[in-house]
């Protein structure tokens, strides 16, 4: 197979998956969501722990991202204190499947960070 044929095959496969890629970007394609998921890989965290770890994120944005990912079953929200209500956030099985993607993004960033 020639290089041109191989490239056109890869391009055709990506074009067929364009809708799937767009669906993933609709959930994860903002600045904070991948960083938020990266924080939850190590261990479950509270809202305040996430806010501190993601210096610069506003509480409103953090809340919106957490809600969006919970709606998509990527993270789970566990009540750990009833008065006042306090929650701990953790990755679901679906969320843990994103670990390899986040690692690949980090590896790519390491490789080309100073390029």
Backbone as numpy.savetxt, mean C-alpha at the origin, in Angstrom:
# Nx Ny Nz CAx CAy CAz Cx Cy Cz
12.86 -16.17 -30.83 12.01 -15.00 -30.83 12.90 -13.77 -30.83
12.59 -12.83 -31.69 13.40 -11.62 -31.77 13.08 -10.70 -30.59
13.98 -9.74 -30.37 13.78 -8.78 -29.29 12.52 -7.97 -29.51
12.26 -7.59 -30.75 11.07 -6.81 -31.08 9.80 -7.61 -30.78
9.80 -8.88 -31.14 8.64 -9.73 -30.88 8.43 -9.90 -29.37
9.50 -10.10 -28.63 9.41 -10.25 -27.17 8.84 -8.99 -26.54
9.32 -7.82 -27.00 8.82 -6.54 -26.45 7.34 -6.36 -26.78
6.93 -6.71 -28.00 5.52 -6.53 -28.36 4.63 -7.49 -27.57
5.13 -8.69 -27.25 4.37 -9.63 -26.43 4.20 -9.08 -25.02
5.25 -8.54 -24.43 5.17 -7.94 -23.10 4.22 -6.75 -23.12
4.32 -5.91 -24.14 3.43 -4.75 -24.26 1.98 -5.19 -24.37
1.72 -6.22 -25.17 0.35 -6.72 -25.34 -0.19 -7.24 -24.01
0.63 -7.96 -23.25 0.19 -8.48 -21.95 -0.13 -7.34 -20.99
0.70 -6.31 -20.99 0.45 -5.16 -20.11 -0.82 -4.42 -20.53
-1.03 -4.28 -21.81 -2.23 -3.60 -22.29 -3.49 -4.35 -21.86
-3.44 -5.68 -21.90 -4.58 -6.48 -21.47 -4.84 -6.30 -19.98
-3.80 -6.03 -19.21 -3.92 -5.90 -17.76 -4.11 -4.45 -17.32
-4.22 -3.54 -18.27 -4.31 -2.12 -17.95 -5.43 -1.82 -16.95
-6.58 -2.43 -17.12 -7.69 -2.22 -16.18 -7.35 -2.70 -14.78
-6.63 -3.81 -14.69 -6.23 -4.35 -13.38 -5.20 -3.44 -12.72
-4.27 -2.94 -13.51 -3.26 -2.02 -12.97 -3.94 -0.75 -12.48
-4.91 -0.25 -13.25 -5.63 0.96 -12.84 -6.41 0.71 -11.55
-6.99 -0.47 -11.40 -7.72 -0.81 -10.17 -6.79 -0.77 -8.97
-5.59 -1.31 -9.12 -4.61 -1.29 -8.02 -4.20 0.15 -7.71
-3.99 0.94 -8.75 -3.59 2.34 -8.53 -4.70 3.15 -7.88
-5.94 2.81 -8.14 -7.05 3.53 -7.51 -7.01 3.37 -5.99
-6.48 2.24 -5.53 -6.40 1.99 -4.09 -5.05 2.44 -3.53
-3.97 2.15 -4.24 -2.62 2.34 -3.69 -1.82 3.45 -4.36
-2.40 4.16 -5.30 -1.63 5.07 -6.12 -1.45 6.47 -5.58
-1.63 6.68 -4.30 -1.37 8.01 -3.75 -0.06 7.98 -2.97
0.35 9.11 -2.48 1.63 9.23 -1.78 1.68 8.41 -0.49
0.61 8.39 0.26 0.67 7.85 1.62 0.34 6.37 1.76
-0.49 5.82 0.90 -0.94 4.43 1.09 0.20 3.42 1.12
1.13 3.43 0.16 2.23 2.46 0.24 3.10 2.66 1.49
3.31 3.91 1.88 4.11 4.18 3.09 3.38 3.69 4.33
2.08 3.86 4.35 1.26 3.38 5.46 1.32 1.86 5.55
1.18 1.20 4.42 1.27 -0.27 4.40 2.65 -0.73 4.86
3.68 -0.02 4.44 5.03 -0.36 4.87 5.18 -0.32 6.38
4.51 0.60 7.03 4.55 0.69 8.49 3.85 -0.50 9.15
2.80 -1.00 8.49 2.02 -2.08 9.08 2.61 -3.46 8.82
3.60 -3.56 7.95 4.22 -4.85 7.67 4.88 -5.41 8.93
5.59 -4.57 9.65 6.33 -5.03 10.83 5.40 -5.48 11.95
4.37 -4.69 12.22 3.46 -5.02 13.32 2.24 -4.10 13.26
1.15 -4.50 13.94 -0.02 -3.62 14.04 0.36 -2.32 14.75
-0.33 -1.25 14.39 -0.03 0.05 14.99 -1.32 0.82 15.26
-1.23 1.73 16.22 -2.36 2.61 16.52 -2.31 3.81 15.58
-3.40 4.57 15.59 -3.47 5.77 14.77 -2.31 6.71 15.10
-2.08 6.94 16.39 -1.00 7.86 16.81 0.37 7.35 16.40
0.59 6.05 16.50 1.88 5.48 16.08 2.09 5.68 14.57
1.02 5.50 13.80 1.12 5.70 12.35 1.36 7.17 12.02
0.65 8.03 12.71 0.80 9.48 12.48 2.23 9.93 12.76
2.83 9.41 13.83 4.20 9.75 14.18 5.18 9.18 13.16
4.97 7.93 12.80 5.88 7.26 11.85 5.84 7.89 10.47
4.69 8.40 10.08 4.51 9.02 8.77 4.54 10.54 8.91
5.59 11.05 9.49 5.72 12.49 9.72 5.28 13.30 8.51
4.36 14.21 8.73 3.89 15.07 7.65 2.49 14.73 7.17
1.99 13.56 7.51 0.62 13.22 7.10 -0.36 13.91 8.04
-1.41 14.46 7.48 -2.42 15.10 8.33 -3.34 14.02 8.91
-3.91 14.26 10.08 -4.84 13.29 10.66 -6.00 12.97 9.71
-6.48 13.98 9.02 -7.60 13.77 8.09 -7.20 12.83 6.95
-6.00 13.03 6.40 -5.52 12.18 5.31 -5.29 10.76 5.82
-4.66 10.62 6.98 -4.42 9.31 7.55 -5.73 8.57 7.77
-6.71 9.24 8.34 -8.01 8.63 8.57 -8.65 8.18 7.26
-8.57 9.02 6.24 -9.16 8.68 4.94 -8.47 7.47 4.31
-7.14 7.42 4.39 -6.40 6.28 3.81 -6.70 4.99 4.57
-6.77 5.07 5.90 -7.09 3.89 6.69 -8.49 3.38 6.36
-9.43 4.29 6.25 -10.81 3.91 5.93 -10.89 3.28 4.54
-10.21 3.87 3.58 -10.23 3.35 2.21 -9.65 1.94 2.15
-8.53 1.73 2.83 -7.91 0.41 2.80 -8.71 -0.62 3.61
-9.38 -0.18 4.65 -10.27 -1.08 5.40 -11.47 -1.46 4.54
-12.00 -0.52 3.79 -13.12 -0.79 2.88 -12.74 -1.82 1.82
-11.48 -1.84 1.44 -10.99 -2.79 0.43 -10.39 -4.05 1.06
-10.58 -4.21 2.37 -10.11 -5.38 3.12 -8.60 -5.59 3.01
-7.85 -4.49 2.99 -6.39 -4.55 2.97 -5.86 -4.43 4.39
-6.57 -3.69 5.21 -6.22 -3.59 6.63 -7.46 -3.89 7.47
-7.22 -4.30 8.71 -8.30 -4.54 9.66 -8.14 -3.56 10.82
-9.26 -3.13 11.34 -9.30 -2.17 12.44 -9.82 -2.92 13.67
-8.95 -3.05 14.68 -9.30 -3.81 15.88 -9.47 -2.87 17.07
-10.63 -2.89 17.70 -10.90 -2.10 18.90 -10.12 -2.69 20.06
-9.32 -1.87 20.74 -8.58 -2.38 21.91 -8.91 -1.62 23.19
-9.66 -0.53 23.09 -10.10 0.22 24.27 -11.47 0.82 23.95
-12.44 0.56 24.84 -13.79 1.02 24.56 -14.04 2.48 24.94
-13.41 2.93 26.02 -13.66 4.31 26.50 -12.37 5.03 26.74
-11.96 5.97 25.96 -12.54 6.30 24.66 -12.16 5.24 23.63
-12.91 5.13 22.55 -12.60 4.10 21.55 -11.20 4.29 20.97
-10.42 3.23 21.01 -9.06 3.23 20.45 -8.93 1.99 19.58
-8.24 2.18 18.46 -8.11 1.09 17.49 -6.65 0.82 17.17
-6.41 -0.41 16.80 -5.10 -0.83 16.31 -5.36 -1.34 14.88
-4.47 -0.97 13.97 -4.61 -1.35 12.57 -3.57 -2.39 12.20
-4.01 -3.38 11.41 -3.09 -4.43 10.99 -3.45 -4.87 9.57
-2.49 -5.49 8.90 -2.72 -5.99 7.56 -3.59 -7.24 7.61
-4.49 -7.37 6.64 -5.25 -8.60 6.46 -4.40 -9.53 5.58
-4.90 -10.71 5.31 -4.19 -11.60 4.38 -4.03 -10.92 3.02
-5.07 -10.26 2.58 -5.02 -9.53 1.31 -3.94 -8.45 1.36
-3.84 -7.76 2.47 -2.82 -6.72 2.64 -1.42 -7.29 2.68
-1.26 -8.44 3.32 0.07 -9.07 3.39 0.56 -9.50 2.02
-0.35 -9.78 1.11 0.04 -10.13 -0.26 0.75 -8.98 -0.97
0.60 -7.78 -0.46 1.26 -6.61 -1.07 2.71 -6.45 -0.63
3.16 -7.25 0.34 4.53 -7.12 0.85 5.57 -7.26 -0.26
5.41 -8.23 -1.13 6.41 -8.44 -2.20 6.42 -7.26 -3.16
5.27 -6.66 -3.40 5.20 -5.50 -4.29 5.90 -4.31 -3.65
5.64 -4.09 -2.37 6.28 -2.98 -1.66 7.79 -3.19 -1.58
8.23 -4.43 -1.36 9.66 -4.73 -1.33 10.28 -4.44 -2.69
9.61 -4.87 -3.75 10.13 -4.62 -5.10 10.21 -3.11 -5.39
9.23 -2.35 -4.94 9.27 -0.90 -5.11 10.45 -0.30 -4.35
10.66 -0.79 -3.12 11.79 -0.32 -2.32 13.12 -0.66 -2.95
13.24 -1.88 -3.47 14.48 -2.30 -4.14 14.74 -1.43 -5.36
13.71 -1.17 -6.14 13.85 -0.33 -7.33 14.27 1.08 -6.92
13.64 1.60 -5.86 14.00 2.92 -5.36 15.44 2.99 -4.89
15.90 1.94 -4.19 17.30 1.88 -3.75 18.24 1.92 -4.95
17.88 1.18 -5.96 18.75 1.08 -7.14 18.88 2.40 -7.88
17.77 3.15 -7.99 17.76 4.35 -8.81 17.62 5.64 -8.00
17.71 5.55 -6.69 17.51 6.73 -5.82 18.38 7.90 -6.21
19.64 7.66 -6.48 20.57 8.75 -6.79 20.84 8.90 -8.27
20.08 8.16 -9.10 20.33 8.22 -10.55 19.80 9.50 -11.16
